[in-house]
Amino acid sequence: MNSALSAAREDNQAKLEEIAQGLRIPNYEAWFKATFGDEEGTKLAAAYAAHKDQDEESFPKLVQGMAEHEGKILAEDAREPKASFGNYCGQELLKAAKTDATFYRVSLEWVDTSGQRKWSSAGYFALVEGAYRRLTCASLAILGPIRVGGNVQSARIIKKVPPVYPEEARQAHISGTVRLHVIIAKDGTMKELELVSGHPLLAPAALDAVRQWVYQPTLLNGYPVEVDTTIDVIFALNVRPSRSP
């Protein structure tokens, strides 16, 4: 990366393109299968093949943007605990790997004019046939959950099962809002649900209902991603329960 940054600062486009070409994975189909197994390796190889030209073409522009800042290059082993922040892709690569593969997250760290630390990522790198090659998470469709506000996500619901008002709560004249923290899977179904707040008599009904909800898949750069959001389920006496944004 240091040589790429130097080429960018010298406005040496030919050198940048040469470096970008050298970051391609040779014999990528065989490497992906050997590293991740036949099934997962085949899927990752297909995703890599579909975007390798685009990744190579975009690399010089990426580095040119990084070269606008004076900072230091960080190469963090995805296995190290200190690399856990923002390391979703690296963790997914490690979990899928069938070999003792090592992946490094490479980024530029600098301090802006306000004194805040900033990072610009160049992707992940793995040692393949004696040289480090570049992997981009977007191209491999390995993207972590994105945070979306509840009011935004509510417009994407396609199946909404209303909660059944618990009879015990109704008889006790208990009403209120149950707030859930949820992870919506790439296909729009519920992956994880967690109770944030709400009356104990109302919470199970809210969880049972929301577990059946389905949303339109959320796309990021054309790829389906998981969504991290909150859902409020309102229980009102003599009013059909509904969800607020």
C-alpha positions in Angstrom: 0.0 0.0 0.0 2.9 2.4 0.7 4.1 2.0 -2.9 0.5 2.6 -4.2 0.2 5.8 -2.1 3.5 7.0 -3.4 2.4 6.4 -6.9 -0.9 8.3 -6.3 1.0 11.3 -4.8 3.3 11.3 -7.8 0.2 11.1 -10.0 1.7 8.0 -11.6 -1.4 6.4 -13.1 0.5 3.7 -15.0 2.1 2.6 -11.8 -1.2 2.5 -9.9 -2.8 0.4 -12.6 0.2 -2.0 -12.5 -0.2 -2.4 -8.8 -3.9 -2.9 -9.1 -3.4 -5.7 -11.6 -0.9 -7.4 -9.3 -3.5 -7.5 -6.6 -5.7 -9.9 -8.5 -5.9 -13.4 -7.2 -4.3 -15.8 -9.8 -6.1 -19.1 -10.3 -8.9 -17.7 -8.1 -11.4 -20.5 -8.6 -8.9 -23.1 -7.3 -7.8 -20.8 -4.4 -11.4 -20.0 -3.2 -12.3 -23.7 -3.3 -9.1 -24.7 -1.5 -9.6 -22.0 1.1 -13.3 -22.2 1.7 -14.4 -25.6 0.5 -16.1 -26.6 -2.7 -19.6 -25.2 -1.9 -18.7 -21.8 -0.3 -15.6 -21.5 -2.4 -17.6 -21.8 -5.6 -20.0 -19.0 -4.5 -17.2 -16.7 -3.5 -15.3 -17.4 -6.7 -18.3 -16.5 -8.8 -18.8 -13.3 -6.9 -15.1 -12.5 -7.2 -15.2 -13.2 -11.0 -18.2 -10.9 -11.5 -16.4 -7.9 -9.9 -12.7 -8.4 -10.3 -12.4 -6.1 -13.3 -14.4 -3.4 -11.5 -12.3 -3.8 -8.4 -9.1 -3.4 -10.4 -10.4 -0.3 -12.2 -11.6 1.3 -9.0 -8.4 0.7 -7.0 -6.4 3.6 -8.4 -9.2 6.1 -7.6 -9.5 4.6 -4.1 -5.8 5.1 -3.4 -5.9 8.6 -4.9 -8.5 9.5 -2.4 -6.5 8.0 0.5 -3.4 9.9 -0.7 -5.1 13.2 0.0 -4.4 12.6 3.7 -1.1 12.2 5.6 -1.3 9.3 7.9 -0.1 5.8 8.6 -1.0 2.5 7.0 -2.5 -0.1 9.4 -2.5 -3.8 8.5 -4.5 -5.6 11.2 -4.8 -9.4 11.4 -8.5 -10.2 11.3 -7.9 -12.8 14.1 -6.7 -10.2 16.6 -9.2 -8.9 19.1 -8.1 -5.3 18.5 -9.3 -5.7 14.9 -12.8 -6.6 16.0 -14.3 -3.1 15.5 -15.6 -2.9 12.0 -14.2 -6.3 11.2 -17.4 -8.1 10.3 -16.1 -9.1 6.9 -12.8 -10.5 8.3 -14.7 -12.5 10.9 -17.0 -14.0 8.3 -14.0 -14.9 6.1 -12.3 -16.6 9.0 -15.5 -18.5 9.9 -15.9 -19.8 6.4 -12.3 -20.7 5.8 -11.4 -24.4 5.9 -7.7 -23.8 6.1 -5.5 -21.8 8.5 -5.9 -18.7 6.3 -4.8 -15.2 7.4 -6.6 -12.1 6.3 -5.4 -8.6 6.9 -7.5 -5.5 7.0 -5.5 -2.6 5.5 -6.5 1.0 6.1 -5.1 4.5 6.3 -5.4 6.2 9.6 -5.1 10.0 9.9 -6.2 12.9 12.1 -8.5 15.6 10.5 -8.4 19.3 11.1 -10.7 19.0 14.1 -8.4 16.5 15.8 -10.6 13.5 15.1 -9.1 10.2 14.0 -10.3 8.9 10.7 -9.9 5.7 8.7 -10.1 4.8 5.0 -10.2 1.1 4.2 -8.4 -0.5 1.3 -10.1 -3.9 1.9 -8.7 -7.2 3.0 -5.5 -8.8 1.8 -4.4 -12.5 1.8 -1.1 -14.1 0.8 -1.7 -16.1 -2.4 1.1 -17.6 -4.4 3.8 -15.6 -2.7 2.1 -12.1 -2.9 -0.6 -10.3 -1.1 -3.9 -10.1 -3.1 -6.9 -7.9 -2.4 -10.4 -9.0 -1.4 -13.3 -6.5 -1.2 -16.2 -7.3 1.0 -18.8 -5.7 -1.2 -17.7 -7.7 -4.2 -17.9 -10.9 -2.2 -21.3 -9.8 -0.8 -20.0 -10.1 2.7 -21.6 -7.0 4.4 -22.4 -6.5 8.0 -25.8 -5.3 9.4 -26.6 -1.7 8.6 -28.3 0.5 11.1 -31.7 1.7 9.9 -34.2 3.8 11.8 -37.5 2.2 12.7 -39.5 4.8 10.9 -37.6 4.1 7.7 -37.7 0.4 7.9 -41.5 0.4 8.7 -42.2 1.4 5.1 -40.6 -1.8 3.8 -42.8 -4.3 5.6 -44.6 -6.8 3.4 -46.0 -9.2 6.1 -47.2 -7.8 9.4 -48.8 -10.1 11.9 -50.7 -8.2 14.6 -50.0 -9.3 18.2 -52.7 -10.9 20.2 -53.5 -8.8 23.2 -52.9 -11.1 26.3 -56.1 -11.6 28.1 -54.4 -11.3 31.5 -53.0 -7.9 30.6 -56.4 -6.8 29.2 -58.2 -7.8 32.4 -55.6 -5.9 34.4 -56.0 -2.9 32.2 -52.4 -3.0 31.2 -51.3 -1.1 28.1 -48.2 0.4 26.7 -45.3 -0.1 24.2 -43.0 -3.0 23.8 -39.7 -2.0 22.2 -37.7 -4.7 20.4 -34.2 -4.6 19.0 -34.1 -6.8 15.9 -31.7 -8.0 13.2 -33.5 -8.5 9.9 -31.9 -11.2 7.7 -30.9 -10.6 4.1 -34.1 -12.2 2.9 -36.2 -9.9 5.0 -37.2 -12.4 7.7 -36.4 -12.0 11.4 -33.0 -13.3 12.4 -32.6 -12.0 15.9 -35.0 -10.4 18.4 -34.2 -8.9 21.8 -36.5 -7.2 24.3 -35.4 -3.7 25.1 -38.4 -2.5 27.2 -42.0 -3.2 27.9 -44.4 -4.8 30.4 -43.7 -8.5 31.1 -47.3 -9.4 30.3 -47.1 -7.7 26.9 -43.6 -8.6 25.8 -44.2 -12.3 24.8 -47.1 -11.4 22.5 -45.0 -8.7 20.8 -42.1 -11.1 20.3 -44.4 -13.9 19.0 -46.0 -11.5 16.4 -42.8 -9.7 15.2 -41.0 -13.0 14.8 -43.4 -13.6 11.9 -42.9 -10.3 10.2 -41.2 -10.0 6.8 -39.7 -7.0 5.1 -38.5 -6.3 1.6 -34.8 -7.2 1.4 -32.5 -4.2 1.9 -29.8 -3.7 -0.7 -26.5 -1.9 -0.4 -24.6 -1.3 -3.6 -26.9 -4.0 -5.2 -26.2 -6.6 -2.5 -28.7 -7.8 0.2 -27.6 -6.9 3.7 -28.8 -7.5 7.2 -30.6 -4.6 9.0 -30.2 -3.6 12.6 -33.2 -1.6 13.8 -35.8 -1.3 16.5 -39.6 -2.0 16.5 -42.2 -0.5 18.8 -45.3 -2.6 19.3 -48.2 -0.6 20.9 -50.8 -2.3 23.0 -53.8 0.0 23.6 -57.0 -1.1 25.4 -60.0 -1.2 23.0 -57.7 -0.4 20.1 -56.3 -3.0 17.8 -52.5 -3.2 18.5 -50.3 -1.6 16.0 -46.7 -0.6 15.5 -45.3 2.9 15.7 -42.3 3.9 13.6 
